[in-house]
Each structure stands twice: as structure tokens, then as C-alpha cells.
Amino acid sequence: MRILMVAARCHPFMGGTETHIQEVGPRLVARGHEVDVLTTDPSRELPVEEEVCGMRVRRVPAWPKELDLYVAPGVYTAIRRGAWDLIHFQGYSSFVVPIGLLAAVRGRLPFVLTFHSGGHSSRLRNTIRGTQHMLLRPLVARAARLIGVSEFEADFFSRRMGVPRERFVVIPNGAAMPAPSPGVKVDPHLVVSGGRLERYKGHHRAIAALPELILRVPDVRLHIVGTGPYEGELRRLVEALGLEGRVTIAGIRGSERQKMADLLASAALFVLFSEYEAHPVAVMEALSLRRQVLVSDTSGLRELAANGLCRAIPGNASPGELATAMADELEGHRQVPDLALPDWDACAQALSDLYCDVLSSRSTARSAPRGMKLWPATRA
């Protein structure tokens, strides 16, 4: 089967959707599928075409360079000129999706969409989400299937877009990490906060709680792992609180999986005080290494806590309340339940089964003869 995945960003960038593509794409290739990835490059610095883990990746220009809107007309052209059995749209929040959806609808190509929803630090962007959902609905409703990465996400978008819940399937992200390197041990005083450096992710809340946490756990340290536009604000907060020797802010590239596994394995506690998460890959990775996890009681994080995988604290908790909860976790040495977590093999298999089901239900499908180049020729 010829599959095209469309996403605003993919490898080498780091994030939940990027990790999802990098994990399931090669597994689909191993199952005999041909996987192409159509994405964008606002920087114009990455290769236009390359092969990544068996997937053929093509990048088109996007504007503006400084914002995450990803206006990319080349997505429309690439989809209309190519030939695939099915298109899988990964994410919904940028301009890549409506452009791509329009091309798929006009080309009568079957498609599915995984929302991969997340929060945003912009009040304006959050304010217009409802309008965005309303405008997207006519295109989204044409999908052969809609995919939520959690029950929360499927329920949320069914209500928000007025699409019957039975049109949705739930396929969770996987929770796989390399085994820790020999000699890596848990540091009883290390707290890790993971995720893109955006205000809504809540890293600043972990920093603000640290002065009171130190009163109970004198040797505690905080490692914030991620990159993003909020880094400057976080560093200024660290300096204002006099915590330079206690807080580390550093990203780890998506390709450095072993380095990330070793950091998570050494943490006594992983925290994510985010305002919104559908099914956070960062939390699942920490859980796969049996780390204690403390999250905000909101969105898909609440679902993880309800399933007994982590502990949740109210989203409006004060710095003192956060400090108390973190200290309780560090001092209590809570045993992480040995529950079966979703894995990327199961995720890829579920997607493969879904693709086959979609195509088997169609009487006709646009296709190209075997051996035909799926991408249009690239001009020099």
C-alpha cells in the first residue's frame, strides 16, 4: 500500500507528532507499505528530499519563518501531482492541514486524520480555536476515519466538530524507550520536566515551586528538557529566584534516544504541569522506564491518572501545593504499577489494519502503476 503522511513538522524536529511519525513510519515500511512523508521547512535549510529510516521525506517551503503557522501552498501541489492509495494527516492545528485536506478532497483521495492536539501559549490562538474547528469541520467530516490518541481526544473532537463518535477510533501513542545505559542509577533528588518550551507546558510552575520544595528536599534539582520560544522567560525566572545552581535547561535532539532514556531513567520524578495534552509522548516515555510521574489534572493527563499510571494535582495548584505534591512523591518512593503500556508496534499494526479497512470499504481508489515515481520531479 502506498501511504502519504502529511505533517507540519517531522524529523529532525522533536515533539509528540514528530516522534509518532518517526516511530510508526519505519514499522509500516517493515510491514510492506511504501511510506512517503510530506512536510515543511520554513528555514529552507533542510534537504528538499531524503530517505529517513525507509521513508521518503519531501519538504516544501512554509511561511512565516518566525511563527508556527506553516502556510505552505506547496503541500496542495504535491498532493495533487502525486499518487497514493491513502493519505494520513498527522495533526490539525496549522495551515498545512486545510491546504492538504482540500487537495485530498478535490483529488478524491481517501484520507484519515489523527488530531495530535495540544495547547498553545497564545491567547489569541486559544480564543479562535472554536472558529478554527468550525471552519475545518466540512473538510474533516470527509475523512474515512478520524483518529484520537486518547479517549479524551476522540470525545473532545466529536463534540467540538459535531462528528458522530462512531467515526472515531482511538490509537494511543507508544511508550517505548531504549534500556538505560549500564551504570545509570536513579538520582533521588532529580526532578525532570519535559516538553517543548512553551508557557502552556507549565515548566515555569515547576521552577516557581522549587524554593518551597528545597525546604523539604534540600538537595533537589530540576532538569527542564526541551527547546522552544519560552526559554528566555524560563531562564529569567530562574535568575530572579536565585536558582541558577539548581535548574538546568537543555534540549535533547530527537535522534538521541539513548541520551533521553538515560536522563529519564536517572530521574526520581517526572513532572508535566501542562494546561492541555491529548496523550503526551514525554509522559509515556517516562512511564515506560517506570518513573514516578506527577501531572496537572486536565485534558488527557487526567485520563492517564484515572488509569492509575500517574498522580494528578489540580491545574490551578499554587507553587506551595505543587512543592508539597512533588516532595510527597520524592519522599514516598511510590511504586509505579507494572501495567501494560501501549507500544509503537501495536500502534503501527493498528494503523496498518485501519488503512486496509478503509481501502477495502472503497469500491475505487486512485492509484499509480507499480514503479511509478510518486513525487513529481524536483526542479533544480
C-alpha positions in Angstrom: 0.0 0.0 0.0 1.2 3.5 -0.8 0.8 5.8 2.1 1.4 9.5 2.3 1.8 11.1 5.8 1.3 14.9 5.9 2.6 16.9 8.8 3.8 20.4 9.5 7.0 19.1 11.0 8.9 15.8 11.2 12.4 14.6 11.8 14.8 16.1 12.7 12.5 18.2 14.9 11.4 17.0 18.3 7.8 16.7 19.6 5.0 14.3 20.0 3.8 14.2 16.4 7.4 14.1 15.1 8.1 11.2 17.4 4.9 9.4 16.3 5.9 9.6 12.6 9.5 8.5 13.3 8.3 5.5 15.3 5.3 4.2 13.2 6.6 5.1 9.8 9.5 2.6 9.7 7.3 0.0 11.3 4.8 0.4 8.5 7.6 0.1 6.0 8.7 -3.1 7.7 5.1 -4.4 7.2 5.4 -3.9 3.5 3.9 -0.5 3.0 5.5 2.3 1.0 5.6 5.4 3.2 6.2 9.0 2.0 6.2 12.0 4.3 5.2 15.4 3.1 6.2 18.2 5.4 7.5 21.8 5.5 10.8 23.6 6.1 10.4 27.3 7.0 14.2 27.6 7.3 14.9 26.4 3.7 18.0 24.8 5.2 17.0 21.1 5.3 17.1 18.7 2.3 14.2 19.0 -0.1 14.1 15.2 -0.4 15.8 12.5 1.6 15.2 9.0 2.8 14.8 8.6 6.6 14.5 5.0 8.0 13.0 3.7 4.8 10.5 6.6 4.4 10.8 9.1 1.6 10.6 12.6 3.0 9.8 15.7 1.0 9.9 19.2 2.4 8.2 22.2 0.8 8.7 25.9 1.8 6.5 27.4 4.5 5.9 30.9 5.8 6.4 32.8 8.0 9.8 31.6 9.3 9.3 33.0 12.8 5.9 31.6 13.6 4.3 28.1 13.7 1.5 28.8 11.2 3.2 26.8 8.4 1.4 28.4 5.4 2.7 26.0 2.6 1.0 26.2 -0.8 3.4 23.5 -2.0 1.5 20.9 0.1 -1.5 21.3 -2.2 0.6 21.0 -5.4 2.5 17.9 -4.1 -0.7 16.1 -3.2 -2.5 16.8 -6.5 0.5 15.7 -8.5 1.4 12.6 -6.6 -0.4 9.2 -6.4 -1.1 7.3 -3.2 -3.6 4.8 -2.0 -4.3 6.7 1.2 -3.2 9.9 2.9 -2.8 10.2 6.7 -2.8 13.7 8.0 -0.8 14.0 11.2 -2.0 16.9 13.3 -4.6 19.6 12.6 -3.5 22.9 14.1 -1.5 24.6 11.3 -2.4 25.8 7.8 -0.8 22.6 6.4 -4.0 20.6 7.2 -6.7 22.7 5.5 -4.4 23.1 2.4 -3.8 19.3 2.3 -7.4 18.4 3.1 -8.6 20.5 0.2 -6.2 18.8 -2.1 -7.2 15.3 -1.0 -10.9 16.1 -1.3 -10.5 17.6 -4.8 -8.4 14.7 -5.8 -10.9 12.2 -4.4 -8.1 10.6 -2.4 -9.2 8.6 0.7 -7.7 10.0 3.9 -7.6 9.7 7.7 -6.6 12.3 10.2 -5.0 12.0 13.6 -5.6 15.2 15.6 -2.4 15.1 17.8 -4.0 18.1 19.6 -2.0 20.3 22.0 -2.2 23.6 23.8 -0.8 26.9 22.8 0.7 29.8 24.6 -1.1 32.5 22.5 -4.3 33.8 24.0 -5.5 34.8 20.5 -4.8 31.3 19.1 -6.7 29.7 22.0 -9.6 32.2 21.6 -10.1 31.3 17.9 -9.8 27.6 18.3 -13.6 27.2 18.2 -13.8 29.2 15.0 -10.9 27.1 13.6 -12.8 23.9 14.4 -16.0 25.1 12.8 -14.2 26.1 9.6 -12.3 22.8 9.4 -15.4 20.7 10.1 -16.6 20.4 6.4 -13.2 19.0 5.4 -12.6 16.9 8.4 -16.0 15.3 8.1 -14.9 13.9 4.7 -12.3 11.7 6.4 -12.7 8.0 6.1 -11.7 7.7 9.7 -10.8 10.2 12.5 -8.2 9.1 15.0 -7.8 10.2 18.6 -4.7 9.3 20.5 -6.8 9.1 23.7 -10.5 8.6 24.6 -10.4 12.2 25.8 -9.3 13.5 22.4 -11.8 11.4 20.5 -14.6 12.6 22.8 -13.5 16.2 22.6 -13.3 16.5 18.9 -16.5 14.5 18.3 -18.4 17.1 20.4 -16.4 20.1 19.2 -16.8 19.3 15.5 -20.2 17.7 15.6 -18.9 14.4 14.1 -20.5 11.2 15.4 -18.3 9.4 17.9 -18.5 6.2 15.9 -16.5 7.8 13.2 -13.5 7.9 15.5 -11.1 5.3 16.5 -8.6 5.6 19.4 -5.0 4.6 18.7 -2.7 5.6 21.6 0.9 6.7 21.1 3.5 4.1 22.1 5.6 4.1 25.2 9.0 2.7 24.2 12.5 3.8 25.1 15.9 2.2 24.9 17.1 0.4 28.0 19.2 2.7 30.2 22.9 2.5 29.7 24.9 0.4 32.1 25.6 2.2 35.4 22.7 4.7 35.1 21.1 4.9 38.6 18.1 6.8 39.9 19.1 10.2 41.5 16.8 10.6 44.4 17.0 14.4 44.2 16.5 14.8 40.4 13.2 16.1 39.0 12.7 16.2 35.2 10.1 18.4 33.5 9.9 17.5 29.8 8.3 19.1 26.7 8.6 21.9 24.3 9.5 25.2 26.0 6.1 26.9 25.7 4.3 28.7 28.5 1.3 26.3 28.4 3.6 23.4 29.1 4.0 24.6 32.7 7.8 24.4 33.2 7.6 27.8 34.9 5.3 26.3 37.5 7.9 23.7 38.4 10.5 26.4 38.7 8.3 28.6 40.9 7.7 25.6 43.2 11.3 24.9 43.7 12.1 27.4 46.6 9.5 25.7 48.8 10.4 22.3 47.6 14.0 22.9 48.7 12.8 23.4 52.3 11.7 19.8 52.3 14.2 18.2 49.9 17.4 20.3 50.4 19.4 18.7 47.6 16.6 18.7 44.9 17.5 19.8 41.4 15.3 20.4 38.3 16.2 19.5 34.8 13.9 21.0 32.1 14.5 19.1 28.8 13.2 20.8 25.7 13.6 23.7 23.3 11.3 26.4 22.3 10.4 30.1 22.3 9.8 30.4 26.1 13.4 29.5 27.0 14.3 33.1 27.7 11.4 33.7 30.1 12.3 30.5 31.9 15.9 31.5 32.3 14.9 34.9 33.6 12.6 33.3 36.2 15.5 31.0 37.3 17.7 34.0 37.7 15.1 36.1 39.6 14.6 33.2 42.1 18.3 32.7 42.5 18.1 29.1 41.3 21.0 29.0 38.8 22.7 26.2 40.6 19.5 24.2 40.9 17.9 24.3 37.4 19.2 23.0 34.1 17.5 23.9 30.8 18.8 21.9 27.9 17.2 20.2 24.9 18.0 16.7 23.6 17.7 16.0 19.9 15.1 13.6 18.8 17.7 11.3 17.3 19.5 11.0 20.7 17.1 8.4 22.1 19.7 6.8 24.4 20.6 10.1 26.0 16.9 10.8 26.7 16.4 7.3 28.1 19.4 7.8 30.4 18.1 11.1 31.7 14.6 9.8 32.3 16.0 6.7 34.0 18.0 8.8 36.4 15.1 10.9 37.5 13.3 10.3 40.7 10.3 12.2 39.4 9.0 13.3 36.1 6.5 16.3 36.0 4.3 17.8 33.4 2.2 20.7 34.6 0.7 21.4 31.2 -2.6 23.1 30.5 -3.5 20.7 27.7 -2.3 17.3 26.5 -4.1 14.7 24.4 -1.7 11.8 25.1 1.8 13.1 25.8 4.6 11.1 24.4 7.0 12.5 27.0 4.9 11.1 29.9 4.5 7.7 28.2 8.3 7.5 27.7 8.9 8.3 31.4 6.3 5.6 32.4 7.9 3.1 30.1 11.0 3.5 32.3 8.9 3.1 35.4 9.4 6.6 36.6 7.1 8.3 39.1 5.0 10.9 37.2 3.1 14.0 38.5 0.8 15.9 36.2 -1.9 18.5 36.1 -5.4 17.2 36.4 -6.6 18.3 33.0 -7.3 17.0 29.5 -5.7 13.7 28.5 -3.4 13.9 31.6 -6.5 13.2 33.7 -7.2 10.1 31.7 -3.7 8.7 32.5 -4.1 9.4 36.2 -7.6 7.8 36.2 -6.0 4.7 34.7 -3.5 4.6 37.6 -0.4 5.4 35.6 0.4 8.6 37.4 -0.7 11.1 40.1 -2.6 14.3 39.1 -2.8 17.6 41.0 -5.3 20.4 40.3 -4.4 22.6 37.4 -4.7 25.7 39.5 -2.4 24.4 42.3 -0.3 27.1 43.9 3.6 26.9 44.0 3.3 25.7 47.6 0.8 23.0 46.7 3.0 21.8 43.8 6.0 21.8 46.1 4.1 19.6 48.6 3.0 17.2 46.0 6.5 16.9 44.5 8.0 16.4 47.9 5.5 13.7 48.7 6.4 11.9 45.5 10.1 12.2 46.1 9.9 11.1 49.8 7.2 8.4 49.3 9.1 6.4 46.7 5.7 5.4 45.1 5.9 2.2 43.1 4.9 2.7 39.5 2.4 -0.1 38.7 3.6 -2.7 36.3 0.8 -2.1 33.9 0.9 -3.0 30.2 1.6 0.3 28.3 0.8 0.8 24.6 3.8 0.3 22.4 4.7 1.5 18.9 4.4 -1.9 17.3 0.8 -2.1 18.4 0.3 1.5 17.2 1.7 0.7 13.8 -0.3 -2.5 13.5 -3.5 -0.7 14.4 -2.8 1.9 11.8 -2.0 -0.7 9.2 -5.3 -2.5 10.0 -7.2 0.8 9.7 -5.7 1.6 6.4 -6.6 -1.8 5.0 -10.1 -1.5 6.4 -10.5 2.0 4.8 -9.4 0.8 1.3 -11.3 -2.4 1.4 -14.5 -0.4 2.0 -13.9 1.7 -1.1 -15.1 0.5 -4.5 -12.5 2.6 -6.3 -9.2 4.2 -5.3 -6.8 6.4 -7.1 -3.5 4.6 -7.7 -0.4 4.5 -9.9 1.3 1.7 -11.7 4.0 0.0 -9.6 7.3 1.5 -10.2 5.9 5.0 -11.0 7.7 7.8 -9.1 5.2 9.1 -6.6 6.8 12.5 -6.2 6.7 14.9 -9.1 10.1 15.7 -10.5 12.0 18.3 -8.4 13.2 21.2 -10.4 16.8 22.3 -9.8 
